[in-house]
Amino acid sequence: VAALQDEKNSLISENELMNDRLDQLDDSLDDPNTVVAKKYFHAQLQLEQLQEENFRLEAAKDDYRVHCEDLEKQLIELQHRNNELTSLAEESR
């Protein structure tokens, strides 16, 4: 029982130490002059820029997909027209 109480007290003190370190990290993020805060805000800005670029690229991909579908339809129509004209040319020969 004594060993378990010692372990419990040790874990409680370790937990308090970790909570203090977490509070320090939270405080360092609130202060814009710290290196950690600067890296955090830089990473956050970079993430936002990448999300915007991803959105733009997704929109462009959708536009290209629609354009490709239109070109495929035109190709099929032109192939049919070519077949018709070829058969008419053979008939006239």
Secondary structure, 3 states (H helix, E strand, C coil): CHHHHHHHHHHHHHHHHHHHHHHHHHHHHHCCCCHHHHHHHHHHHHHHHHHHHHHHHHHHHHHHHHHHHHHHHHHHHHHHHHHHHHHHHHHHC
